[in-house]
Amino acid sequence: MSPAQTSAKPKSCHNCRRQRLRCDRSFPTCQKCSKKGLYCLGYGNLYIWTPPRLLPPRPSRPLLDPLLQVLGRPYREYVNHFATHLCKDLVAHDFPGRNPFRDLVPLTREYPVLLHIILATSAIHMSNAFCQDIPSLSCQYSTLQYLRSRNEPSRRALLDALIAKQNALGLLKAAVEQGDSFCRDVILAVMTFFINLELIDGSRDGWVAHIYGAQSFITALLKRQDNDPSSPWSGLRDYLISDCLTYHTLSLSLTAVTKPTAATSSNLLITVLERTEANSYLCCPPTILQIIHAASQLPPGSAAAPQEAADLIQKASAFDIHSWASRLGPSPEQVLSVRQHVASAHRSAAILYILQSVSPPYEPCVDADVLLSDTFHHLSLVSEHDNLFKATAWPTFIAGAGTDDPARRAWVLQRLERLWETLLWGYIRTAMETLQEIWTLRDSARQSTGTRIHSPLLELKSRGFGCLVV
């Protein structure tokens, strides 16, 4: 109900004023209204009932911490983007209270280095998001750098990311120089997000130095016995270590620029990964990751390599995926089924990778074509609308690298394109470019010599190419 605006001493009743008539100002009602049989609205304040006004919904503002309001508007948007979008990518299921990466936001008050790496990571992700405004026909076979150059908001976000990244590097150097007086968990978190930043940016080898740095801190952290359950780092630390160990293991599988370290070469790889496997967005059984790690260290020309490869294949084939998925806790039947398909795709892709890790002559104990079909089968049963769809990049890449079928190659590119649209992480576009290089090598060898390259992955590694696909 809203009051109509009237003067303190009206010259006319409200009816006469509306009709622009001379009013006799009689009380309690106007005579003209009485003669016309109208209800006189009188001379006082008039109240009119109006329908409720629907206001547009206010955008969600998860950053209620007043200390974060001192940030400029674009920087608040970057932190908001981190909390509402990026954190979802870092876990399998984004349930309330089960995403420890959001716990980093309030910690940015105390640690500016953490704030700047979050700003950089979020800004580079937003830069990728703005690329979606470009027509899809020009996106499919374009590099990420080209797409960013076509969009002004994307370029601005990229510039903000580079500035925040430079600030984070300087602050990280100062933090490392402080030694034990600075929180080691913060350093580990910053190095982990430097790796994530390079993955989002699509860098081929920018993550290498950060992986090595993170391994050193992981080794030191695992030796310390100060894991306080009430600490804000208690749950997050396992996820940070798990991601770094997985990144390093998968980097060994596709590049020649990284080497095994004490952390990934020990049983700690299994111990830590088992504590986070229920909600890890990578959704690869720790046992399979350990097999991938061992396969990456097989000497291709060694006389012992075939037997070692056969032992790894037997171990992978004997792994009970149904028991592993059921052990992670009660889940709806659909979630359990999808998790099994993702794990099965990783297992078949891991065996395919083992077969490519040993130089011929080598008579494998399994049929590569059957494994390839099995990998494609399980991948096809994971819908792009499922939460675990983001966990299928590595097996998709390995399957794509091992096929000569044009239809399957097109399916792989289409699936990676859907992954890019879902996650907006640049490493996916780098994987698509690398697959094009692999297929060129395979096709050239088949056309020139009539044979096909036994292991295009080893060929790329020997030439210094490669990428990190997670």
C-alpha positions in Angstrom: 0.0 0.0 0.0 1.6 3.3 -1.1 0.3 6.8 -0.1 -0.7 9.0 -3.0 0.9 12.4 -2.8 -1.6 15.2 -1.8 -1.2 18.7 -0.4 -2.0 19.4 3.2 -5.1 21.5 2.3 -6.5 20.1 -1.0 -8.5 22.5 -3.1 -10.6 19.7 -4.5 -11.6 16.2 -3.7 -9.6 13.5 -5.4 -12.4 12.7 -7.9 -12.8 16.3 -9.0 -9.0 16.7 -9.2 -8.7 13.7 -11.5 -11.5 15.0 -13.8 -10.2 18.6 -13.6 -13.6 19.9 -12.2 -14.3 22.7 -9.8 -15.1 21.2 -6.4 -17.4 22.8 -3.8 -15.2 21.3 -1.1 -18.3 20.2 1.0 -17.7 17.9 4.0 -17.7 15.1 4.6 -18.3 14.5 0.9 -18.4 16.6 -2.3 -21.9 17.5 -3.6 -20.9 16.9 -7.2 -19.9 13.3 -6.3 -23.2 12.8 -4.4 -25.2 14.0 -7.4 -23.4 11.7 -9.8 -23.7 8.8 -7.4 -20.0 8.4 -7.0 -18.1 7.5 -3.8 -16.2 10.6 -2.9 -12.5 9.8 -2.1 -12.3 12.8 0.2 -9.5 15.3 0.7 -7.0 13.6 2.9 -4.1 11.2 2.1 -5.2 8.6 -0.4 -3.9 5.0 -0.1 -4.0 2.8 -3.2 -3.5 -1.0 -3.1 -0.9 -2.1 -5.6 0.3 -5.6 -6.6 3.5 -6.8 -5.1 6.6 -5.7 -7.0 8.9 -8.6 -8.0 12.5 -7.6 -7.6 15.2 -9.3 -9.7 17.1 -11.9 -7.6 20.3 -10.6 -6.1 23.4 -12.3 -7.2 24.9 -14.8 -4.8 27.6 -13.3 -2.7 29.4 -16.0 -0.8 32.2 -13.7 0.2 30.6 -12.3 3.3 33.9 -11.7 5.0 34.2 -7.9 5.4 38.0 -8.1 5.2 37.7 -9.2 1.6 35.6 -6.2 0.7 38.7 -4.1 0.6 39.5 -5.7 -2.7 38.6 -3.9 -5.9 35.5 -5.1 -7.8 37.3 -7.2 -10.4 39.3 -9.0 -7.7 36.2 -9.7 -5.6 34.7 -11.2 -8.8 37.8 -13.4 -9.2 37.6 -14.7 -5.7 33.9 -15.2 -6.1 34.5 -17.2 -9.3 37.0 -19.3 -7.5 34.5 -20.2 -4.7 31.6 -20.8 -7.0 33.1 -22.4 -10.1 36.8 -23.5 -9.8 36.2 -25.3 -6.5 33.6 -27.5 -8.1 36.2 -28.7 -10.6 38.6 -29.8 -7.9 36.4 -32.5 -6.3 34.3 -35.3 -7.8 31.0 -34.2 -6.0 30.6 -30.7 -4.7 28.5 -31.5 -1.6 28.0 -28.9 1.2 30.8 -29.2 3.7 32.8 -31.7 1.6 34.8 -29.3 -0.5 38.0 -28.4 1.4 39.2 -26.1 -1.3 36.7 -23.4 -0.2 38.4 -23.3 3.1 41.3 -21.5 1.4 39.2 -18.3 0.9 39.2 -17.1 4.5 42.9 -18.0 4.8 43.7 -15.4 2.2 43.3 -12.7 4.8 46.4 -14.0 6.6 48.4 -15.1 3.6 48.6 -12.6 0.7 50.6 -15.2 -1.4 47.5 -17.4 -1.2 45.3 -14.6 -2.3 47.3 -13.7 -5.3 47.6 -17.3 -6.6 43.8 -17.7 -6.2 43.3 -14.4 -8.1 45.7 -15.6 -10.9 44.1 -19.0 -11.2 40.6 -17.7 -11.2 41.4 -14.9 -13.7 43.0 -17.3 -16.2 40.0 -19.5 -15.9 37.7 -16.5 -16.5 39.8 -15.6 -19.5 39.1 -19.1 -20.9 35.4 -18.7 -20.1 35.2 -15.5 -22.2 36.5 -17.5 -25.2 33.1 -19.2 -25.3 31.6 -16.1 -26.8 33.5 -16.8 -30.0 31.5 -18.9 -32.6 32.2 -22.6 -32.1 33.2 -23.2 -35.7 36.3 -21.0 -35.2 37.0 -22.6 -31.7 37.4 -26.3 -32.5 40.8 -26.2 -34.2 42.1 -22.9 -32.8 44.8 -22.5 -30.2 43.8 -21.0 -26.9 46.1 -18.0 -27.5 44.3 -17.2 -30.7 40.9 -17.4 -29.0 42.0 -15.0 -26.3 43.3 -12.6 -28.8 39.8 -12.4 -30.4 38.0 -11.3 -27.2 38.7 -8.1 -25.2 37.3 -9.3 -21.8 39.5 -12.4 -22.2 42.6 -10.3 -22.8 41.8 -8.1 -19.8 41.4 -11.2 -17.5 44.6 -12.7 -18.9 46.5 -9.5 -18.0 45.1 -9.6 -14.5 46.1 -13.2 -14.2 49.7 -12.4 -15.3 50.0 -9.6 -12.8 48.6 -11.7 -9.9 50.9 -14.6 -11.0 54.0 -12.3 -10.8 53.0 -11.1 -7.4 52.4 -14.6 -6.2 55.9 -15.7 -7.4 57.6 -12.9 -5.5 55.6 -13.6 -2.3 56.3 -17.4 -2.7 60.0 -16.7 -2.9 59.9 -14.6 0.3 57.8 -17.4 2.0 60.3 -20.1 1.1 63.2 -18.0 2.3 61.6 -17.8 5.8 62.0 -21.5 6.2 60.0 -23.2 9.1 58.7 -19.9 10.3 56.3 -19.8 7.4 53.4 -22.3 7.1 54.5 -25.2 5.0 50.9 -26.0 4.1 50.4 -22.6 2.5 53.5 -23.1 0.4 52.2 -26.5 -0.7 48.8 -25.0 -1.6 50.4 -22.2 -3.6 52.6 -24.6 -5.5 49.6 -26.9 -6.2 47.7 -23.9 -7.6 50.6 -22.9 -9.7 50.3 -26.3 -11.3 46.6 -25.8 -11.7 47.2 -22.4 -13.2 49.5 -23.8 -15.9 47.0 -26.6 -16.6 44.2 -24.0 -17.0 46.5 -21.9 -19.2 47.3 -24.9 -21.4 51.0 -24.8 -20.9 53.0 -27.8 -22.2 55.8 -27.6 -19.6 55.2 -24.6 -17.4 54.1 -26.9 -14.6 57.4 -28.8 -14.4 59.2 -26.6 -11.9 56.1 -26.3 -9.7 55.7 -30.1 -9.6 59.4 -30.5 -8.5 58.9 -27.8 -5.8 55.7 -29.4 -4.5 57.4 -32.8 -4.3 60.1 -31.4 -2.0 57.5 -29.9 0.4 55.4 -33.1 0.3 58.4 -35.1 1.4 59.0 -32.7 4.3 55.3 -32.6 5.3 54.9 -36.4 5.4 57.9 -36.6 7.8 56.3 -34.2 10.2 53.9 -35.5 12.8 52.0 -32.3 13.5 48.7 -33.1 11.7 46.2 -31.4 14.1 42.6 -32.6 13.3 41.3 -29.2 14.3 43.7 -27.4 11.9 42.1 -25.8 8.8 44.7 -27.7 6.8 43.9 -31.2 8.2 41.5 -32.2 5.4 42.8 -29.9 2.7 46.4 -31.2 3.1 45.6 -34.7 1.9 43.8 -33.3 -1.2 46.7 -31.0 -2.0 49.2 -33.9 -1.7 47.0 -36.3 -3.6 46.6 -33.9 -6.5 50.4 -33.2 -6.7 51.3 -36.9 -6.6 48.7 -37.7 -9.3 49.9 -34.8 -11.5 53.5 -36.0 -11.2 52.5 -39.6 -12.0 50.6 -38.7 -15.1 53.3 -36.3 -16.2 55.7 -39.2 -16.2 53.5 -41.1 -18.5 53.5 -38.5 -21.3 56.6 -36.4 -21.0 60.4 -36.9 -20.7 61.0 -33.7 -18.8 60.0 -35.1 -15.3 61.7 -37.8 -13.2 60.4 -39.9 -10.3 61.0 -38.5 -6.8 61.0 -40.0 -3.4 57.4 -39.1 -2.8 56.0 -40.8 -5.9 58.4 -43.7 -5.8 57.3 -44.9 -2.4 54.2 -46.5 -1.0 53.1 -43.0 0.2 51.5 -42.7 -3.3 48.9 -45.3 -2.3 48.6 -44.3 1.4 47.7 -40.6 0.7 45.6 -41.3 -2.4 43.4 -43.7 -0.5 42.5 -41.0 2.0 41.0 -38.8 -0.7 39.9 -41.3 -3.4 36.2 -41.1 -2.4 35.9 -37.5 -3.6 38.9 -37.0 -5.8 37.9 -35.4 -9.1 40.6 -37.6 -10.9 38.6 -40.8 -9.9 41.4 -43.2 -10.8 42.1 -46.1 -8.3 45.4 -45.6 -6.5 46.5 -49.1 -7.6 46.1 -48.2 -11.2 48.0 -44.9 -10.7 50.8 -46.9 -9.1 50.8 -49.2 -12.2 51.0 -46.2 -14.5 53.9 -44.8 -12.5 55.8 -48.2 -12.7 55.1 -48.4 -16.5 56.5 -44.9 -17.1 59.8 -46.1 -15.6 60.1 -49.2 -17.8 63.4 -49.0 -19.9 62.0 -49.6 -23.5 65.1 -51.5 -24.7 65.9 -53.5 -21.6 65.8 -57.2 -21.7 63.8 -57.3 -18.5 61.2 -54.8 -19.7 58.9 -57.4 -21.3 58.6 -59.5 -18.1 58.1 -56.4 -16.0 55.4 -55.2 -18.4 53.7 -58.6 -18.2 53.7 -58.5 -14.4 52.1 -55.0 -14.5 49.5 -56.1 -17.0 48.6 -59.1 -14.8 48.4 -56.8 -11.7 46.1 -54.4 -13.5 43.9 -57.1 -14.9 43.5 -58.7 -11.5 42.4 -55.5 -9.9 38.8 -55.8 -8.7 37.1 -52.5 -9.7 33.7 -53.4 -8.3 35.1 -54.0 -4.8 37.1 -50.8 -5.0 34.1 -48.7 -6.0 31.9 -50.3 -3.4 34.5 -49.8 -0.7 34.4 -46.0 -1.1 31.1 -45.8 0.8 27.4 -45.9 0.2 26.4 -44.4 -3.2 23.4 -44.5 -5.4 23.5 -47.3 -7.9 23.9 -44.8 -10.8 26.9 -43.1 -9.2 28.5 -46.5 -8.4 28.0 -47.6 -12.0 29.6 -44.5 -13.5 32.5 -44.7 -11.0 33.1 -48.3 -12.2 33.1 -47.3 -15.9 35.6 -44.4 -15.2 37.9 -46.8 -13.3 37.6 -49.5 -16.0 38.5 -47.0 -18.7 41.6 -46.0 -16.7 42.6 -49.7 -16.2 42.2 -50.5 -19.9 44.0 -47.3 -20.9 46.8 -48.1 -18.4 47.3 -51.5 -20.0 47.4 -49.9 -23.4 50.0 -47.5 -22.1 52.1 -50.5 -20.8 52.0 -52.1 -24.2 53.4 -48.9 -25.7 56.1 -48.6 -23.1 58.0 -51.6 -24.3 59.9 -51.5 -27.6 59.4 -54.3 -30.1 60.0 -57.2 -30.6 57.5 -57.9 -27.9 54.6 -60.3 -27.9 52.0 -59.0 -25.5 49.8 -61.3 -23.5 46.7 -59.2 -24.3 45.1 -58.0 -27.5 45.6 -54.2 -28.0 42.5 -53.9 -30.2 40.3 -55.6 -27.6 41.7 -53.2 -24.9 41.1 -50.2 -27.2 37.5 -51.2 -27.8 37.0 -51.8 -24.1 38.3 -48.3 -23.3 36.0 -46.7 -25.8 33.1 -48.8 -24.5 33.5 -47.6 -20.9 34.1 -44.0 -21.9 30.9 -44.0 -24.0 28.9 -45.0 -20.9 30.0 -41.9 -19.0 27.7 -39.0 -20.0 29.0 -35.5 -20.4 26.3 -34.4 -17.9 27.8 -36.6 -15.1 30.0 -35.2 -12.5 32.7 -37.8 -13.2 32.8 -36.9 -16.9 35.7 -34.5 -16.0 37.7 -37.6 -14.9 37.9 -39.1 -18.3 40.6 -37.0 -20.0 43.6 -39.3 -19.6 41.9 -42.5 -20.8 40.4 -40.6 -23.7 43.8 -39.2 -24.7 45.5 -42.7 -24.5 42.7 -44.3 -26.5 42.9 -41.5 -29.1 46.7 -41.9 -29.4 46.3 -45.6 -30.1 43.6 -45.6 -32.9 43.9 -45.3 -36.6 40.1 -45.3 -37.2 39.0 -41.9 -38.5 35.5 -42.3 -36.9 37.1 -43.0 -33.5 39.5 -40.1 -33.9 36.6 -37.8 -34.6 34.8 -39.2 -31.5 37.8 -38.5 -29.3 38.1 -34.9 -30.6 34.4 -34.3 -30.0 34.6 -35.7 -26.5 37.6 -33.5 -25.7 35.7 -30.5 -27.0 32.9 -31.3 -24.6 35.4 -31.6 -21.8 36.8 -28.2 -22.7 33.3 -26.7 -22.7 32.6 -28.3 -19.3 35.8 -27.5 -17.5 37.5 -24.7 -19.5 40.9 -26.0 -18.6 43.5 -25.3 -21.3 45.3 -28.6 -21.0 42.4 -30.2 -22.8 43.0 -28.0 -25.9 46.8 -28.8 -25.6 45.8 -32.5 -25.6 43.8 -32.0 -28.7 46.8 -30.4 -30.4 49.1 -33.2 -29.3 46.8 -35.8 -30.6 46.9 -34.1 -34.0 50.7 -34.4 -33.9 50.5 -38.1 -32.9 48.1 -38.9 -35.7 50.3 -37.1 -38.2 53.2 -39.2 -37.1 51.2 -42.4 -37.4 49.7 -41.6 -40.8 53.1 -40.4 -42.2 54.8 -43.7 -41.1 52.0 -45.8 -42.5 52.1 -44.0 -45.9 55.9 -43.9 -46.2 56.8 -47.4 -45.0 53.5 -49.3 -44.9 53.9 -49.9 -41.2 52.7 -48.1 -38.1 54.6 -46.6 -35.2 54.6 -49.1 -32.3 54.5 -46.3 -29.7 53.7 -42.8 -30.8 53.9 -41.7 -27.2 57.5 -42.9 -26.9 58.2 -41.2 -30.2 56.9 -37.9 -29.0 58.8 -38.2 -25.7 62.0 -38.9 -27.6 61.4 -35.7 -29.6 60.8 -33.6 -26.5 57.1 -33.2 -27.0 54.4 -34.0 -24.5 51.8 -32.6 -22.2 50.2 -33.1 -18.9 46.7 -34.6 -19.2 44.8 -35.2 -16.0 
